[in-house]
Amino acid sequence: MEQYNPLVSIVIPVYNGANYMREAIDSALAQTYKNLEIIVVNDGSDDGGETDAIAQSYGDKIQYYVKENGGCASALNYGISKMHGEWFSWLSHDDVYFPEKVQSAVECIRRNHLDTEHTVVLCESMSIDGDGKPVLSRKQNEQNTLHTPQAMFAQFMHGRALNGCALLIPKAALDTVGAFSTTYIYILDWIYWIELSLAGYSFFEYTDVLVKNRKHAGQVSVKKRALLREETERFVLQLTDRLQTQPKALEQLWLYSYQIGFGEGVQKAKSLCAIPAGTRLRGYARHFVSVSKRTARKILRI
């Protein structure tokens, strides 16, 4: 592991990204870690060639592909199909890497002797606005932590979201879990992190802030909140069906449905948990270790 120097593939999907993409590509090229390939995928931009012109200006410094518009997931999948690296690093066209982003992740793998095929590495992020100015945000984690797959799934069911650009994912994990879902447009990243946890991948989270995550009015999460909600509810119901034989995971889904006010999800997860006849609600509430007993009893009564 002392000589571990894997090829890392940075994949940048972009659609009509002339406003910010140059800053993103420049931050990838400025990485202190040099065993890199940078793959830019133009997802059918229709901005009069502006996105294309910026990408073309980098010449052979990047690998550049143009495809028909199919959404972010399809662009990521296309980029992944072209990569040769042992690790995948997603960079949104409107986000920015600090120069040490990749190098620090590889050093974490070496220093902590992480399983290179079964561990996702996650740094911290800071938020910036449309002009690149810092936005007040708090760190998710105060110490380096190796989260088990089960612990990470529980965090997702407590509403935890990850910035996909802060992750370094082994190519072996992508091969096992498969492509990003093109069925879901607005929660494709959250779904994939859940799938990684369900497939048995651990997450090593460290405290270095190495990604600037841009928040601006043009983002899908800002413009399409109602559709994001609809997709979340649809996925929760499908996931509940899949996890019928996993009581602990069902309980977490039950809790998550309650937290987001999704009554159908609460009812479905509750019915599949099959609470034994005569079980005292107070006792069963102890399964929901992360919430108060009062809240747990409310969930159980729905």
C-alpha positions as CSV (number, residue, x, y, z in Angstrom):
1,M,0.0,0.0,0.0
2,E,3.0,2.4,0.5
3,Q,3.4,2.5,-3.3
4,Y,-0.3,2.6,-4.1
5,N,-0.8,4.9,-7.0
6,P,-4.0,3.9,-8.8
7,L,-5.3,5.6,-11.9
8,V,-8.3,7.8,-10.9
9,S,-10.9,8.8,-13.5
10,I,-12.6,12.2,-13.0
11,V,-15.9,12.2,-14.9
12,I,-17.5,15.6,-15.6
13,P,-21.1,15.4,-17.0
14,V,-22.2,18.7,-18.5
15,Y,-25.4,20.1,-20.1
16,N,-25.4,23.8,-21.1
17,G,-22.6,24.4,-18.7
18,A,-20.8,27.3,-20.2
19,N,-21.4,29.4,-17.1
20,Y,-19.3,27.3,-14.7
21,M,-17.6,24.3,-16.5
22,R,-14.3,26.0,-17.1
23,E,-13.7,26.4,-13.4
24,A,-14.6,22.8,-12.8
25,I,-12.3,21.5,-15.5
26,D,-9.4,23.8,-14.4
27,S,-9.8,22.4,-10.8
28,A,-9.5,18.8,-12.2
29,L,-6.4,19.7,-14.2
30,A,-4.9,21.4,-11.1
31,Q,-4.9,18.3,-9.0
32,T,-1.7,17.6,-7.1
33,Y,-2.3,13.9,-7.8
34,K,-1.1,13.2,-11.3
35,N,-2.2,9.7,-12.2
36,L,-5.5,11.0,-13.6
37,E,-7.7,10.9,-16.6
38,I,-10.3,13.6,-17.0
39,I,-13.5,12.7,-19.0
40,V,-15.9,15.4,-20.0
41,V,-19.3,14.2,-21.3
42,N,-21.5,16.8,-23.2
43,D,-25.0,15.5,-22.7
44,G,-26.5,17.0,-25.8
45,S,-26.1,20.7,-24.9
46,D,-28.3,23.1,-27.0
47,D,-26.6,26.4,-26.1
48,G,-25.4,27.3,-29.5
49,G,-22.1,25.5,-29.2
50,E,-20.9,27.4,-26.1
51,T,-20.3,24.2,-24.0
52,D,-18.7,22.5,-26.9
53,A,-16.3,25.3,-27.6
54,I,-15.1,25.5,-24.0
55,A,-14.5,21.7,-23.9
56,Q,-12.7,21.7,-27.3
57,S,-10.4,24.5,-26.1
58,Y,-8.7,22.0,-23.7
59,G,-7.5,19.8,-26.6
60,D,-5.9,16.5,-25.4
61,K,-5.7,17.6,-21.8
62,I,-9.1,16.0,-21.4
63,Q,-11.1,13.2,-23.0
64,Y,-14.1,14.8,-24.5
65,Y,-17.3,13.1,-25.7
66,V,-20.6,14.3,-27.1
67,K,-23.8,12.3,-26.8
68,E,-27.5,12.8,-27.3
69,N,-29.3,14.4,-24.3
70,G,-30.4,11.7,-21.8
71,G,-29.9,13.3,-18.4
72,C,-27.2,13.3,-15.8
73,A,-27.4,9.6,-15.1
74,S,-26.9,8.7,-18.7
75,A,-24.0,11.1,-19.0
76,L,-22.3,9.6,-15.9
77,N,-22.9,6.1,-17.2
78,Y,-21.4,7.0,-20.6
79,G,-18.3,8.6,-18.9
80,I,-17.9,5.5,-16.7
81,S,-18.0,3.3,-19.8
82,K,-15.0,5.2,-21.2
83,M,-12.9,5.2,-18.0
84,H,-9.8,3.1,-17.4
85,G,-9.2,4.1,-13.8
86,E,-9.5,1.9,-10.7
87,W,-11.4,4.7,-9.0
88,F,-14.2,6.9,-10.1
89,S,-14.5,10.6,-9.0
90,W,-17.6,12.6,-10.1
91,L,-17.2,16.3,-10.6
92,S,-20.4,18.3,-11.5
93,H,-19.7,21.0,-14.1
94,D,-20.7,23.7,-11.5
95,D,-18.7,22.4,-8.6
96,V,-15.0,22.8,-7.9
97,Y,-12.3,20.5,-6.4
98,F,-9.6,21.8,-4.1
99,P,-6.1,20.9,-5.6
100,E,-5.5,18.1,-3.0
101,K,-8.9,16.5,-3.4
102,V,-7.8,13.3,-5.1
103,Q,-4.4,13.0,-3.5
104,S,-5.9,13.2,0.0
105,A,-8.4,10.5,-0.8
106,V,-5.6,8.1,-2.1
107,E,-3.5,8.9,0.9
108,C,-6.5,8.0,3.2
109,I,-6.7,4.7,1.4
110,R,-3.0,4.0,1.9
111,R,-2.7,5.4,5.5
112,N,-5.8,3.5,6.8
113,H,-5.2,0.3,4.8
114,L,-8.7,0.5,3.4
115,D,-10.2,-2.3,1.3
116,T,-9.7,-1.0,-2.2
117,E,-12.6,-2.9,-3.6
118,H,-15.2,-2.5,-0.9
119,T,-14.7,1.0,0.5
120,V,-16.1,4.4,-0.7
121,V,-14.0,7.3,0.4
122,L,-15.7,10.6,1.4
123,C,-14.3,14.0,2.2
124,E,-16.1,17.1,3.5
125,S,-17.5,19.9,1.3
126,M,-18.2,23.5,1.6
127,S,-21.0,25.4,-0.1
128,I,-20.5,28.4,-2.4
129,D,-23.1,30.6,-4.2
130,G,-23.4,31.3,-7.9
131,D,-20.6,33.8,-7.7
132,G,-18.3,31.4,-5.9
133,K,-18.6,33.1,-2.5
134,P,-18.7,30.8,0.6
135,V,-22.1,30.0,2.1
136,L,-22.3,29.2,5.8
137,S,-22.4,25.4,6.2
138,R,-21.5,23.0,8.9
139,K,-19.3,19.9,8.7
140,Q,-21.1,16.6,8.7
141,N,-18.4,14.8,10.5
142,E,-15.9,15.9,13.2
143,Q,-13.6,12.9,13.1
144,N,-12.4,10.3,10.6
145,T,-14.9,7.4,10.6
146,L,-15.3,4.1,8.9
147,H,-19.1,3.5,8.5
148,T,-20.3,0.0,8.1
149,P,-22.8,-0.6,5.2
150,Q,-25.6,-1.0,7.8
151,A,-24.7,2.2,9.6
152,M,-24.6,4.2,6.4
153,F,-28.0,2.9,5.3
154,A,-29.4,4.0,8.6
155,Q,-27.9,7.5,8.0
156,F,-29.6,7.7,4.6
157,M,-32.9,6.7,6.3
158,H,-32.4,9.6,8.7
159,G,-32.3,12.0,5.7
160,R,-28.5,12.1,5.3
161,A,-27.5,13.4,1.9
162,L,-24.0,13.1,0.4
163,N,-22.3,15.4,-2.1
164,G,-21.5,13.0,-4.9
165,C,-18.5,15.1,-5.9
166,A,-16.9,14.4,-2.5
167,L,-16.8,10.6,-3.1
168,L,-14.1,8.4,-4.5
169,I,-15.7,5.1,-5.6
170,P,-13.8,1.9,-6.6
171,K,-14.5,0.8,-10.1
172,A,-15.2,-2.7,-8.7
173,A,-18.1,-1.2,-6.8
174,L,-19.5,0.3,-10.0
175,D,-19.2,-3.0,-11.7
176,T,-21.1,-4.8,-8.9
177,V,-23.9,-2.2,-8.3
178,G,-24.3,-1.3,-11.9
179,A,-25.3,1.8,-13.8
180,F,-26.8,5.0,-12.3
181,S,-30.6,4.7,-12.7
182,T,-32.0,6.7,-15.6
183,T,-35.5,6.0,-14.3
184,Y,-35.1,8.7,-11.6
185,I,-33.9,12.2,-12.6
186,Y,-33.8,14.1,-9.4
187,I,-32.6,11.6,-6.8
188,L,-30.3,9.5,-8.9
189,D,-27.3,10.1,-6.6
190,W,-29.1,9.4,-3.3
191,I,-30.4,6.1,-4.8
192,Y,-26.9,5.1,-5.8
193,W,-25.4,5.7,-2.4
194,I,-28.2,3.6,-0.9
195,E,-27.5,0.8,-3.4
196,L,-23.9,0.9,-2.4
197,S,-24.7,0.5,1.2
198,L,-27.2,-2.3,0.5
199,A,-24.6,-4.1,-1.6
200,G,-22.2,-4.2,1.4
201,Y,-19.9,-1.3,0.8
202,S,-18.4,0.6,3.7
203,F,-17.8,4.4,3.7
204,F,-14.7,6.0,5.0
205,E,-15.4,9.6,5.9
206,Y,-12.6,12.0,6.7
207,T,-12.8,15.6,7.8
208,D,-10.8,17.5,5.1
209,V,-12.9,20.0,3.2
210,L,-11.9,19.5,-0.4
211,V,-14.9,20.3,-2.6
212,K,-16.8,23.5,-3.3
213,N,-20.5,22.6,-3.8
214,R,-22.2,25.4,-5.7
215,K,-25.8,26.3,-4.8
216,H,-27.6,28.4,-7.4
217,A,-31.2,29.0,-8.6
218,G,-30.7,26.9,-11.8
219,Q,-30.2,23.6,-10.0
220,V,-32.8,20.9,-10.4
221,S,-33.1,20.4,-6.7
222,V,-34.2,24.1,-6.4
223,K,-36.5,24.2,-9.4
224,K,-38.2,20.8,-9.2
225,R,-38.9,20.2,-5.5
226,A,-42.4,18.6,-6.1
227,L,-41.0,16.2,-8.7
228,L,-38.1,15.3,-6.4
229,R,-40.6,14.5,-3.7
230,E,-42.6,12.3,-6.0
231,E,-39.5,10.3,-7.0
232,T,-38.5,9.9,-3.4
233,E,-41.9,8.4,-2.4
234,R,-41.9,6.1,-5.5
235,F,-38.4,4.8,-4.6
236,V,-39.3,4.3,-0.9
237,L,-42.3,2.1,-1.9
238,Q,-40.1,0.1,-4.4
239,L,-37.4,-0.3,-1.8
240,T,-39.9,-1.5,0.8
241,D,-40.9,-4.3,-1.6
242,R,-37.3,-5.3,-2.1
243,L,-36.5,-5.4,1.6
244,Q,-39.4,-7.4,2.8
245,T,-37.1,-10.1,4.3
246,Q,-34.9,-7.6,6.1
247,P,-36.7,-6.4,9.3
248,K,-34.0,-3.9,10.4
249,A,-33.9,-2.2,7.0
250,L,-37.7,-2.1,6.9
251,E,-37.8,-0.4,10.3
252,Q,-35.4,2.2,9.0
253,L,-37.6,2.8,6.0
254,W,-40.6,3.0,8.3
255,L,-38.8,5.7,10.3
256,Y,-37.8,7.6,7.2
257,S,-41.3,7.6,5.8
258,Y,-42.6,9.0,9.0
259,Q,-39.9,11.7,9.0
260,I,-40.9,12.9,5.6
261,G,-44.6,12.6,6.2
262,F,-45.2,9.8,3.7
263,G,-48.2,8.0,5.2
264,E,-48.4,5.3,2.5
265,G,-44.7,4.4,3.1
266,V,-45.3,4.2,6.9
267,Q,-48.3,1.9,6.5
268,K,-46.5,-0.4,4.0
269,A,-43.3,-0.7,6.0
270,K,-45.3,-1.3,9.2
271,S,-47.4,-4.0,7.7
272,L,-44.4,-5.9,6.4
273,C,-42.6,-5.7,9.7
274,A,-45.3,-8.1,11.0
275,I,-45.3,-7.0,14.6
276,P,-46.1,-10.1,16.7
277,A,-49.5,-10.3,18.3
278,G,-49.5,-9.0,21.9
279,T,-46.3,-7.0,21.4
280,R,-46.3,-3.9,23.7
281,L,-45.7,-0.8,21.7
282,R,-43.5,0.6,24.3
283,G,-41.2,-2.4,24.0
284,Y,-41.2,-2.5,20.3
285,A,-40.4,1.2,20.2
286,R,-36.9,0.4,21.4
287,H,-36.1,-0.9,17.9
288,F,-36.1,2.8,16.9
289,V,-33.0,3.6,18.9
290,S,-32.4,6.9,17.2
291,V,-35.6,8.6,18.1
292,S,-37.4,9.3,21.4
293,K,-39.8,6.7,22.7
294,R,-42.6,9.2,22.3
295,T,-41.8,9.6,18.6
296,A,-41.4,5.8,18.1
297,R,-44.8,5.2,19.6
298,K,-46.4,7.7,17.3
299,I,-44.8,5.9,14.3
300,L,-46.1,2.6,15.5
301,R,-49.7,3.9,15.9
302,I,-49.9,5.2,12.3
